């Protein structure tokens, strides 16, 4: 559900997928490119820790990740 929103927000911020994954790893999220790609492609669900880290990197609330602005 949120994969498309995350991808859109990431692109709006001008962050490449590779750099985004690197930032997530720096913040303690053990994620690999394949897993992240599946998240954006809505093939898998994000964990609570991933949601927290993604929201921090994008400087948005978790509600905004779901499209609730």
C-alpha positions in Angstrom: 0.0 0.0 0.0 2.7 2.5 0.9 5.4 1.4 -1.5 4.2 3.8 -4.3 4.0 6.7 -1.8 7.5 6.0 -0.5 8.8 5.9 -4.0 7.1 9.1 -5.0 8.3 10.9 -1.8 11.9 9.6 -2.4 11.9 10.8 -6.0 10.5 14.2 -5.0 13.4 14.6 -2.6 15.8 13.7 -5.4 17.2 10.6 -3.6 18.3 7.6 -5.6 17.3 4.2 -4.5 20.9 3.3 -3.8 21.5 6.3 -1.6 18.2 5.8 0.2 19.1 2.2 1.0 22.5 3.4 2.2 20.8 5.9 4.5 18.5 3.2 5.9 21.4 0.9 6.6 23.3 3.8 8.3 20.2 4.3 10.6 20.4 0.6 11.6 17.9 -0.9 9.1 19.3 -4.1 7.7 17.8 -4.0 4.2 19.2 -5.0 0.8 18.4 -3.6 -2.6 16.2 -6.5 -3.6 14.1 -6.2 -0.4 13.8 -2.5 -0.8 12.8 -2.8 -4.4 10.1 -5.3 -3.3 8.9 -2.8 -0.8 8.5 0.0 -3.4 6.9 -2.5 -5.8 4.4 -3.4 -3.2 5.5 -7.1 -3.2 6.2 -7.0 0.5 5.1 -5.1 3.6 7.4 -2.7 5.5 8.3 -3.5 9.0 7.6 -1.1 11.8 11.3 -0.2 12.1 11.5 0.4 8.3 8.5 2.7 8.4 10.1 4.7 11.3 13.4 5.0 9.5 11.9 5.8 6.1 9.7 8.5 7.7 12.8 10.0 9.4 14.8 10.0 6.2 12.0 11.6 4.2 11.2 14.0 7.0 7.5 13.1 7.0 5.1 11.5 9.4 4.3 7.8 9.2 0.7 8.9 8.3 2.1 10.8 5.3 3.7 7.6 4.1 0.2 6.2 3.9 -1.0 9.3 1.9 -2.7 11.0 4.9 -1.5 14.6 4.8 
